[in-house]
Amino acid sequence: MKTAITSTTIFLSILFLMLGMVSISCAQDQEMEPADTEFYEPEPPVISAGENTSIDAPSDAIILFDGTDLSNWESVNGGEAEWDIEEDGAMTVVPGTGNIQTKESFGDVQLYIEWRSPMNMEHKGQNRGNSGVFLQKIYELQVLDAHENPTYINGMAGSIYKQTSPLANPTRKPGEWETYNISYKAPRFNEDGSMKEPARITVIWNGVVVQNNTEIYGHTPYIGYPEYNKHGKAPIMLQDHNSKVSYRNIWIRPLDNDQFSIKDHLE
Ligand code: MG
């Protein structure tokens, strides 16, 4: 009897402790404001990109979008991707239809993608030409009109959203095509679910390195700090943020070939 009471007491104590931890973490999220993770300095220098920064796909690339159809994509809400295909070979967000994602899942990749901000000048800041390229569906490389459109620097184009600002701002004008050439190393996790190695990303925007082997600190929420939760391969996702942002010439190369390294021969 005594043993039973002790076990029950221990069980209840653990239960209350867990409930307490859950309520504390909820309280932390509730207390945080979006502005807590928005920073305005130092402003990346505005520079002029070279004229032609478009790159054709190499022979081993998987073509995710060639201007003709969305057969490699699906809506995150289930069913077909409902974005528009334009006459000029672009795909354009149809506001309200939701994010789209690749049918295939990926880990380490080189991802090349071209994007274009709409000419619509009605909005400003985060509401002007907002979209995003999400690696593994949860790590957002921001897409935003960065031409004379001030916003927090860790939320401008070329930033890892709400994390790291770009090293420079080589933006073109709205209506002109921009290029992202991305090299991405997925995070590694331990068996127990803890993070073993963070994700890393290099981003070349219009031919200019704007993220240089940058550590990604976790997911990229609007409110709150980044966190890691164990996951495996996952789709590339493009964001519907109510702006008619366009994309074209999208290709990807999974980076999982074997390599030789001198490391094992060094003492
Ligand atoms: Mg976005």
py3Dmol code that shows the C-alpha trace and the ligand (Angstrom):
import py3Dmol

protein = """\
ATOM      1  CA  MET A   1       0.000   0.000   0.000  1.00  0.00           C
ATOM      2  CA  LYS A   2       2.769   2.341   1.020  1.00  0.00           C
ATOM      3  CA  THR A   3       4.655   1.526  -2.194  1.00  0.00           C
ATOM      4  CA  ALA A   4       1.530   2.217  -4.277  1.00  0.00           C
ATOM      5  CA  ILE A   5       1.046   5.627  -2.675  1.00  0.00           C
ATOM      6  CA  THR A   6       4.687   6.499  -3.262  1.00  0.00           C
ATOM      7  CA  SER A   7       4.444   5.490  -6.958  1.00  0.00           C
ATOM      8  CA  THR A   8       1.244   7.485  -7.368  1.00  0.00           C
ATOM      9  CA  THR A   9       2.835  10.493  -5.684  1.00  0.00           C
ATOM     10  CA  ILE A  10       5.871  10.290  -7.958  1.00  0.00           C
ATOM     11  CA  PHE A  11       3.642   9.880 -11.036  1.00  0.00           C
ATOM     12  CA  LEU A  12       1.514  12.907 -10.087  1.00  0.00           C
ATOM     13  CA  SER A  13       4.612  14.986  -9.296  1.00  0.00           C
ATOM     14  CA  ILE A  14       6.074  14.221 -12.747  1.00  0.00           C
ATOM     15  CA  LEU A  15       2.736  14.971 -14.408  1.00  0.00           C
ATOM     16  CA  PHE A  16       2.433  18.380 -12.704  1.00  0.00           C
ATOM     17  CA  LEU A  17       6.069  19.150 -13.513  1.00  0.00           C
ATOM     18  CA  MET A  18       5.425  18.387 -17.215  1.00  0.00           C
ATOM     19  CA  LEU A  19       2.226  20.439 -17.269  1.00  0.00           C
ATOM     20  CA  GLY A  20       4.157  23.274 -15.674  1.00  0.00           C
ATOM     21  CA  MET A  21       6.861  23.117 -18.362  1.00  0.00           C
ATOM     22  CA  VAL A  22       4.249  23.134 -21.141  1.00  0.00           C
ATOM     23  CA  SER A  23       2.500  26.175 -19.675  1.00  0.00           C
ATOM     24  CA  ILE A  24       5.827  28.020 -19.240  1.00  0.00           C
ATOM     25  CA  SER A  25       6.794  27.435 -22.896  1.00  0.00           C
ATOM     26  CA  CYS A  26       3.300  28.556 -24.071  1.00  0.00           C
ATOM     27  CA  ALA A  27       3.602  31.655 -21.901  1.00  0.00           C
ATOM     28  CA  GLN A  28       6.989  32.486 -23.500  1.00  0.00           C
ATOM     29  CA  ASP A  29       5.484  32.339 -27.010  1.00  0.00           C
ATOM     30  CA  GLN A  30       2.502  34.446 -25.954  1.00  0.00           C
ATOM     31  CA  GLU A  31       4.746  37.083 -24.442  1.00  0.00           C
ATOM     32  CA  MET A  32       6.903  37.478 -27.550  1.00  0.00           C
ATOM     33  CA  GLU A  33       6.018  40.075 -30.173  1.00  0.00           C
ATOM     34  CA  PRO A  34       6.997  39.870 -33.876  1.00  0.00           C
ATOM     35  CA  ALA A  35       9.195  42.963 -33.390  1.00  0.00           C
ATOM     36  CA  ASP A  36      11.337  41.131 -30.818  1.00  0.00           C
ATOM     37  CA  THR A  37      13.120  39.343 -33.672  1.00  0.00           C
ATOM     38  CA  GLU A  38      13.281  42.249 -36.192  1.00  0.00           C
ATOM     39  CA  PHE A  39      16.556  44.159 -36.586  1.00  0.00           C
ATOM     40  CA  TYR A  40      17.408  47.242 -38.698  1.00  0.00           C
ATOM     41  CA  GLU A  41      21.193  47.614 -38.552  1.00  0.00           C
ATOM     42  CA  PRO A  42      23.688  47.275 -40.116  1.00  0.00           C
ATOM     43  CA  GLU A  43      21.990  47.909 -43.446  1.00  0.00           C
ATOM     44  CA  PRO A  44      23.568  45.784 -46.211  1.00  0.00           C
ATOM     45  CA  PRO A  45      25.268  47.992 -48.839  1.00  0.00           C
ATOM     46  CA  VAL A  46      23.209  48.426 -52.014  1.00  0.00           C
ATOM     47  CA  ILE A  47      25.286  47.366 -55.023  1.00  0.00           C
ATOM     48  CA  SER A  48      24.674  46.897 -58.754  1.00  0.00           C
ATOM     49  CA  ALA A  49      24.653  43.305 -59.927  1.00  0.00           C
ATOM     50  CA  GLY A  50      26.215  42.244 -63.226  1.00  0.00           C
ATOM     51  CA  GLU A  51      23.903  42.194 -66.188  1.00  0.00           C
ATOM     52  CA  ASN A  52      23.445  38.483 -66.838  1.00  0.00           C
ATOM     53  CA  THR A  53      23.469  36.168 -63.821  1.00  0.00           C
ATOM     54  CA  SER A  54      21.158  33.475 -65.197  1.00  0.00           C
ATOM     55  CA  ILE A  55      22.554  29.918 -65.103  1.00  0.00           C
ATOM     56  CA  ASP A  56      21.399  27.054 -67.325  1.00  0.00           C
ATOM     57  CA  ALA A  57      20.887  23.687 -65.638  1.00  0.00           C
ATOM     58  CA  PRO A  58      23.829  21.247 -65.795  1.00  0.00           C
ATOM     59  CA  SER A  59      23.193  17.752 -67.172  1.00  0.00           C
ATOM     60  CA  ASP A  60      22.625  16.033 -63.817  1.00  0.00           C
ATOM     61  CA  ALA A  61      20.100  18.554 -62.476  1.00  0.00           C
ATOM     62  CA  ILE A  62      16.491  17.679 -61.753  1.00  0.00           C
ATOM     63  CA  ILE A  63      14.397  20.276 -63.580  1.00  0.00           C
ATOM     64  CA  LEU A  64      11.710  21.408 -61.140  1.00  0.00           C
ATOM     65  CA  PHE A  65      10.158  23.989 -63.455  1.00  0.00           C
ATOM     66  CA  ASP A  66      10.938  24.625 -67.133  1.00  0.00           C
ATOM     67  CA  GLY A  67       8.161  27.095 -67.895  1.00  0.00           C
ATOM     68  CA  THR A  68       5.587  24.616 -69.165  1.00  0.00           C
ATOM     69  CA  ASP A  69       3.792  22.924 -66.270  1.00  0.00           C
ATOM     70  CA  LEU A  70       3.619  22.389 -62.496  1.00  0.00           C
ATOM     71  CA  SER A  71       3.812  18.595 -62.656  1.00  0.00           C
ATOM     72  CA  ASN A  72       6.679  18.480 -60.119  1.00  0.00           C
ATOM     73  CA  TRP A  73       4.701  20.574 -57.611  1.00  0.00           C
ATOM     74  CA  GLU A  74       1.628  20.187 -55.422  1.00  0.00           C
ATOM     75  CA  SER A  75      -0.363  22.428 -53.109  1.00  0.00           C
ATOM     76  CA  VAL A  76       0.549  22.144 -49.414  1.00  0.00           C
ATOM     77  CA  ASN A  77      -3.211  22.089 -48.831  1.00  0.00           C
ATOM     78  CA  GLY A  78      -3.447  18.877 -50.851  1.00  0.00           C
ATOM     79  CA  GLY A  79      -4.127  18.469 -54.553  1.00  0.00           C
ATOM     80  CA  GLU A  80      -2.644  20.244 -57.539  1.00  0.00           C
ATOM     81  CA  ALA A  81      -0.544  23.388 -57.390  1.00  0.00           C
ATOM     82  CA  GLU A  82      -2.855  26.168 -58.559  1.00  0.00           C
ATOM     83  CA  TRP A  83      -0.404  28.915 -59.422  1.00  0.00           C
ATOM     84  CA  ASP A  84      -0.556  30.516 -62.884  1.00  0.00           C
ATOM     85  CA  ILE A  85       1.717  29.688 -65.788  1.00  0.00           C
ATOM     86  CA  GLU A  86       2.387  32.883 -67.746  1.00  0.00           C
ATOM     87  CA  GLU A  87       2.954  33.205 -71.478  1.00  0.00           C
ATOM     88  CA  ASP A  88       6.576  34.180 -70.846  1.00  0.00           C
ATOM     89  CA  GLY A  89       7.280  30.859 -69.076  1.00  0.00           C
ATOM     90  CA  ALA A  90       6.986  32.132 -65.504  1.00  0.00           C
ATOM     91  CA  MET A  91       4.878  30.639 -62.746  1.00  0.00           C
ATOM     92  CA  THR A  92       3.123  33.227 -60.603  1.00  0.00           C
ATOM     93  CA  VAL A  93       1.561  33.074 -57.156  1.00  0.00           C
ATOM     94  CA  VAL A  94      -2.230  33.156 -57.219  1.00  0.00           C
ATOM     95  CA  PRO A  95      -2.914  34.814 -53.862  1.00  0.00           C
ATOM     96  CA  GLY A  96      -5.054  32.670 -51.600  1.00  0.00           C
ATOM     97  CA  THR A  97      -4.242  29.354 -53.263  1.00  0.00           C
ATOM     98  CA  GLY A  98      -1.554  28.591 -50.704  1.00  0.00           C
ATOM     99  CA  ASN A  99       2.079  27.541 -50.702  1.00  0.00           C
ATOM    100  CA  ILE A 100       3.286  24.961 -53.175  1.00  0.00           C
ATOM    101  CA  GLN A 101       5.922  22.292 -52.636  1.00  0.00           C
ATOM    102  CA  THR A 102       7.915  19.797 -54.668  1.00  0.00           C
ATOM    103  CA  LYS A 103       6.495  16.292 -54.824  1.00  0.00           C
ATOM    104  CA  GLU A 104      10.007  14.999 -54.182  1.00  0.00           C
ATOM    105  CA  SER A 105      11.867  15.399 -50.862  1.00  0.00           C
ATOM    106  CA  PHE A 106      15.478  16.553 -50.513  1.00  0.00           C
ATOM    107  CA  GLY A 107      18.356  16.834 -48.043  1.00  0.00           C
ATOM    108  CA  ASP A 108      21.656  18.492 -49.057  1.00  0.00           C
ATOM    109  CA  VAL A 109      21.177  20.322 -52.363  1.00  0.00           C
ATOM    110  CA  GLN A 110      22.277  22.916 -54.834  1.00  0.00           C
ATOM    111  CA  LEU A 111      19.102  24.791 -55.727  1.00  0.00           C
ATOM    112  CA  TYR A 112      18.900  27.350 -58.495  1.00  0.00           C
ATOM    113  CA  ILE A 113      15.809  29.544 -58.860  1.00  0.00           C
ATOM    114  CA  GLU A 114      14.881  32.815 -60.549  1.00  0.00           C
ATOM    115  CA  TRP A 115      12.241  35.147 -59.107  1.00  0.00           C
ATOM    116  CA  ARG A 116      10.596  38.446 -59.969  1.00  0.00           C
ATOM    117  CA  SER A 117       8.848  41.021 -57.797  1.00  0.00           C
ATOM    118  CA  PRO A 118       5.566  42.374 -59.191  1.00  0.00           C
ATOM    119  CA  MET A 119       5.387  45.998 -60.409  1.00  0.00           C
ATOM    120  CA  ASN A 120       2.543  46.685 -57.971  1.00  0.00           C
ATOM    121  CA  MET A 121       3.672  49.549 -55.693  1.00  0.00           C
ATOM    122  CA  GLU A 122       0.512  49.675 -53.542  1.00  0.00           C
ATOM    123  CA  HIS A 123       2.159  48.082 -50.550  1.00  0.00           C
ATOM    124  CA  LYS A 124       5.450  48.454 -48.741  1.00  0.00           C
ATOM    125  CA  GLY A 125       7.764  46.594 -46.411  1.00  0.00           C
ATOM    126  CA  GLN A 126       6.859  42.953 -45.885  1.00  0.00           C
ATOM    127  CA  ASN A 127       3.739  43.323 -48.044  1.00  0.00           C
ATOM    128  CA  ARG A 128       5.603  44.304 -51.236  1.00  0.00           C
ATOM    129  CA  GLY A 129       6.568  41.260 -53.291  1.00  0.00           C
ATOM    130  CA  ASN A 130       6.761  38.835 -50.393  1.00  0.00           C
ATOM    131  CA  SER A 131       7.291  35.149 -51.088  1.00  0.00           C
ATOM    132  CA  GLY A 132       9.980  32.740 -49.945  1.00  0.00           C
ATOM    133  CA  VAL A 133      12.035  29.700 -50.803  1.00  0.00           C
ATOM    134  CA  PHE A 134      11.815  27.187 -47.965  1.00  0.00           C
ATOM    135  CA  LEU A 135      14.545  24.576 -47.740  1.00  0.00           C
ATOM    136  CA  GLN A 136      13.166  21.329 -46.330  1.00  0.00           C
ATOM    137  CA  LYS A 137       9.852  23.154 -45.942  1.00  0.00           C
ATOM    138  CA  ILE A 138      10.802  25.008 -42.733  1.00  0.00           C
ATOM    139  CA  TYR A 139      13.903  27.141 -43.336  1.00  0.00           C
ATOM    140  CA  GLU A 140      12.945  30.276 -45.285  1.00  0.00           C
ATOM    141  CA  LEU A 141      15.258  32.148 -47.599  1.00  0.00           C
ATOM    142  CA  GLN A 142      13.247  35.352 -47.973  1.00  0.00           C
ATOM    143  CA  VAL A 143      11.971  36.629 -51.320  1.00  0.00           C
ATOM    144  CA  LEU A 144      10.894  40.288 -51.137  1.00  0.00           C
ATOM    145  CA  ASP A 145      11.077  43.475 -53.190  1.00  0.00           C
ATOM    146  CA  ALA A 146      14.361  44.958 -51.902  1.00  0.00           C
ATOM    147  CA  HIS A 147      14.408  47.996 -54.220  1.00  0.00           C
ATOM    148  CA  GLU A 148      13.922  51.126 -52.091  1.00  0.00           C
ATOM    149  CA  ASN A 149      11.651  49.168 -49.782  1.00  0.00           C
ATOM    150  CA  PRO A 150      12.885  49.425 -46.183  1.00  0.00           C
ATOM    151  CA  THR A 151      12.096  46.634 -43.747  1.00  0.00           C
ATOM    152  CA  TYR A 152      13.953  44.790 -40.999  1.00  0.00           C
ATOM    153  CA  ILE A 153      17.243  43.586 -42.494  1.00  0.00           C
ATOM    154  CA  ASN A 154      16.854  40.013 -41.262  1.00  0.00           C
ATOM    155  CA  GLY A 155      13.544  39.900 -43.152  1.00  0.00           C
ATOM    156  CA  MET A 156      14.665  41.456 -46.459  1.00  0.00           C
ATOM    157  CA  ALA A 157      15.405  39.502 -49.635  1.00  0.00           C
ATOM    158  CA  GLY A 158      18.515  37.361 -49.248  1.00  0.00           C
ATOM    159  CA  SER A 159      18.004  36.942 -45.505  1.00  0.00           C
ATOM    160  CA  ILE A 160      17.387  33.743 -43.617  1.00  0.00           C
ATOM    161  CA  TYR A 161      14.034  34.925 -42.335  1.00  0.00           C
ATOM    162  CA  LYS A 162      14.156  36.439 -38.845  1.00  0.00           C
ATOM    163  CA  GLN A 163      17.720  35.145 -38.502  1.00  0.00           C
ATOM    164  CA  THR A 164      20.581  36.489 -40.619  1.00  0.00           C
ATOM    165  CA  SER A 165      20.660  39.540 -42.906  1.00  0.00           C
ATOM    166  CA  PRO A 166      22.408  39.372 -46.330  1.00  0.00           C
ATOM    167  CA  LEU A 167      26.007  40.616 -46.721  1.00  0.00           C
ATOM    168  CA  ALA A 168      24.928  42.965 -49.528  1.00  0.00           C
ATOM    169  CA  ASN A 169      21.840  44.099 -51.417  1.00  0.00           C
ATOM    170  CA  PRO A 170      22.362  43.466 -55.160  1.00  0.00           C
ATOM    171  CA  THR A 171      18.650  43.762 -55.955  1.00  0.00           C
ATOM    172  CA  ARG A 172      17.232  44.574 -59.351  1.00  0.00           C
ATOM    173  CA  LYS A 173      14.098  46.651 -59.885  1.00  0.00           C
ATOM    174  CA  PRO A 174      10.575  45.224 -59.548  1.00  0.00           C
ATOM    175  CA  GLY A 175       9.577  43.476 -62.760  1.00  0.00           C
ATOM    176  CA  GLU A 176      13.173  42.344 -63.445  1.00  0.00           C
ATOM    177  CA  TRP A 177      14.364  38.764 -62.937  1.00  0.00           C
ATOM    178  CA  GLU A 178      16.600  37.994 -59.966  1.00  0.00           C
ATOM    179  CA  THR A 179      18.644  34.830 -59.443  1.00  0.00           C
ATOM    180  CA  TYR A 180      19.358  32.722 -56.357  1.00  0.00           C
ATOM    181  CA  ASN A 181      22.046  30.047 -56.558  1.00  0.00           C
ATOM    182  CA  ILE A 182      21.885  28.174 -53.263  1.00  0.00           C
ATOM    183  CA  SER A 183      24.091  25.570 -51.679  1.00  0.00           C
ATOM    184  CA  TYR A 184      22.418  23.968 -48.665  1.00  0.00           C
ATOM    185  CA  LYS A 185      23.594  21.431 -46.115  1.00  0.00           C
ATOM    186  CA  ALA A 186      20.745  19.881 -44.154  1.00  0.00           C
ATOM    187  CA  PRO A 187      20.916  19.655 -40.361  1.00  0.00           C
ATOM    188  CA  ARG A 188      22.027  16.391 -38.762  1.00  0.00           C
ATOM    189  CA  PHE A 189      20.233  15.008 -35.719  1.00  0.00           C
ATOM    190  CA  ASN A 190      21.151  12.568 -32.956  1.00  0.00           C
ATOM    191  CA  GLU A 191      19.119   9.417 -32.298  1.00  0.00           C
ATOM    192  CA  ASP A 192      17.439  11.095 -29.329  1.00  0.00           C
ATOM    193  CA  GLY A 193      16.197  13.900 -31.597  1.00  0.00           C
ATOM    194  CA  SER A 194      18.665  16.559 -30.480  1.00  0.00           C
ATOM    195  CA  MET A 195      20.517  18.604 -33.097  1.00  0.00           C
ATOM    196  CA  LYS A 196      23.961  17.225 -33.966  1.00  0.00           C
ATOM    197  CA  GLU A 197      25.005  19.672 -36.703  1.00  0.00           C
ATOM    198  CA  PRO A 198      22.994  22.757 -37.711  1.00  0.00           C
ATOM    199  CA  ALA A 199      21.971  23.385 -41.319  1.00  0.00           C
ATOM    200  CA  ARG A 200      24.275  25.643 -43.338  1.00  0.00           C
ATOM    201  CA  ILE A 201      23.529  27.728 -46.389  1.00  0.00           C
ATOM    202  CA  THR A 202      25.410  29.698 -49.008  1.00  0.00           C
ATOM    203  CA  VAL A 203      23.323  32.014 -51.184  1.00  0.00           C
ATOM    204  CA  ILE A 204      24.517  33.778 -54.319  1.00  0.00           C
ATOM    205  CA  TRP A 205      21.962  36.456 -55.239  1.00  0.00           C
ATOM    206  CA  ASN A 206      22.377  37.975 -58.719  1.00  0.00           C
ATOM    207  CA  GLY A 207      25.958  36.658 -58.767  1.00  0.00           C
ATOM    208  CA  VAL A 208      26.821  38.085 -55.337  1.00  0.00           C
ATOM    209  CA  VAL A 209      27.503  35.997 -52.212  1.00  0.00           C
ATOM    210  CA  VAL A 210      24.994  37.210 -49.626  1.00  0.00           C
ATOM    211  CA  GLN A 211      25.066  34.229 -47.253  1.00  0.00           C
ATOM    212  CA  ASN A 212      28.503  32.678 -46.808  1.00  0.00           C
ATOM    213  CA  ASN A 213      28.204  29.212 -45.263  1.00  0.00           C
ATOM    214  CA  THR A 214      25.749  30.735 -42.791  1.00  0.00           C
ATOM    215  CA  GLU A 215      24.526  28.661 -39.864  1.00  0.00           C
ATOM    216  CA  ILE A 216      20.752  28.217 -39.725  1.00  0.00           C
ATOM    217  CA  TYR A 217      19.570  28.299 -36.108  1.00  0.00           C
ATOM    218  CA  GLY A 218      16.320  26.401 -36.536  1.00  0.00           C
ATOM    219  CA  HIS A 219      12.938  26.989 -38.186  1.00  0.00           C
ATOM    220  CA  THR A 220      12.015  30.535 -39.295  1.00  0.00           C
ATOM    221  CA  PRO A 221       8.817  31.630 -37.506  1.00  0.00           C
ATOM    222  CA  TYR A 222       7.228  35.104 -37.660  1.00  0.00           C
ATOM    223  CA  ILE A 223       6.964  35.183 -33.871  1.00  0.00           C
ATOM    224  CA  GLY A 224       9.511  33.660 -31.537  1.00  0.00           C
ATOM    225  CA  TYR A 225      12.992  32.228 -31.748  1.00  0.00           C
ATOM    226  CA  PRO A 226      14.200  29.503 -34.109  1.00  0.00           C
ATOM    227  CA  GLU A 227      14.200  25.920 -32.867  1.00  0.00           C
ATOM    228  CA  TYR A 228      15.216  22.556 -34.255  1.00  0.00           C
ATOM    229  CA  ASN A 229      13.003  19.497 -34.346  1.00  0.00           C
ATOM    230  CA  LYS A 230      14.348  16.274 -35.832  1.00  0.00           C
ATOM    231  CA  HIS A 231      13.299  15.623 -39.427  1.00  0.00           C
ATOM    232  CA  GLY A 232      14.433  13.821 -42.543  1.00  0.00           C
ATOM    233  CA  LYS A 233      14.354  14.760 -46.220  1.00  0.00           C
ATOM    234  CA  ALA A 234      11.581  17.210 -47.058  1.00  0.00           C
ATOM    235  CA  PRO A 235      10.211  19.181 -50.038  1.00  0.00           C
ATOM    236  CA  ILE A 236      11.285  22.572 -51.309  1.00  0.00           C
ATOM    237  CA  MET A 237       8.353  24.942 -50.658  1.00  0.00           C
ATOM    238  CA  LEU A 238       7.476  28.292 -52.261  1.00  0.00           C
ATOM    239  CA  GLN A 239       5.365  30.781 -50.326  1.00  0.00           C
ATOM    240  CA  ASP A 240       2.032  32.403 -51.182  1.00  0.00           C
ATOM    241  CA  HIS A 241       2.209  35.622 -49.142  1.00  0.00           C
ATOM    242  CA  ASN A 242      -0.533  37.423 -51.116  1.00  0.00           C
ATOM    243  CA  SER A 243       1.921  38.961 -53.601  1.00  0.00           C
ATOM    244  CA  LYS A 244       2.036  38.031 -57.277  1.00  0.00           C
ATOM    245  CA  VAL A 245       5.693  37.000 -57.207  1.00  0.00           C
ATOM    246  CA  SER A 246       6.869  34.950 -60.207  1.00  0.00           C
ATOM    247  CA  TYR A 247       9.420  32.139 -60.557  1.00  0.00           C
ATOM    248  CA  ARG A 248      11.167  30.473 -63.490  1.00  0.00           C
ATOM    249  CA  ASN A 249      14.143  28.253 -64.422  1.00  0.00           C
ATOM    250  CA  ILE A 250      14.128  26.152 -61.237  1.00  0.00           C
ATOM    251  CA  TRP A 251      16.551  23.235 -60.986  1.00  0.00           C
ATOM    252  CA  ILE A 252      18.064  21.212 -58.186  1.00  0.00           C
ATOM    253  CA  ARG A 253      21.009  18.884 -57.652  1.00  0.00           C
ATOM    254  CA  PRO A 254      20.961  16.572 -54.619  1.00  0.00           C
ATOM    255  CA  LEU A 255      24.465  16.715 -53.095  1.00  0.00           C
ATOM    256  CA  ASP A 256      24.967  13.144 -51.973  1.00  0.00           C
ATOM    257  CA  ASN A 257      27.777  11.849 -54.172  1.00  0.00           C
ATOM    258  CA  ASP A 258      30.699  10.213 -52.352  1.00  0.00           C
ATOM    259  CA  GLN A 259      33.872  12.259 -52.043  1.00  0.00           C
ATOM    260  CA  PHE A 260      37.478  11.389 -51.326  1.00  0.00           C
ATOM    261  CA  SER A 261      39.035  13.309 -48.451  1.00  0.00           C
ATOM    262  CA  ILE A 262      42.677  13.477 -47.291  1.00  0.00           C
ATOM    263  CA  LYS A 263      41.338  13.901 -43.764  1.00  0.00           C
ATOM    264  CA  ASP A 264      41.583  10.194 -42.890  1.00  0.00           C
ATOM    265  CA  HIS A 265      45.252  10.209 -43.913  1.00  0.00           C
ATOM    266  CA  LEU A 266      46.163  13.079 -41.641  1.00  0.00           C
ATOM    267  CA  GLU A 267      47.266  12.587 -38.076  1.00  0.00           C
TER     268      GLU A 267
END
"""
ligand_1 = """\
1
MG
Mg 8.368 35.366 -47.170
"""
view = py3Dmol.view(width=600, height=400)
view.addModel(protein, "pdb")
view.setStyle({"model": 0}, {"cartoon": {"style": "trace"}})
view.addModel(ligand_1, "xyz")
view.setStyle({"model": 1}, {"stick": {}})
view.zoomTo()
view.show()
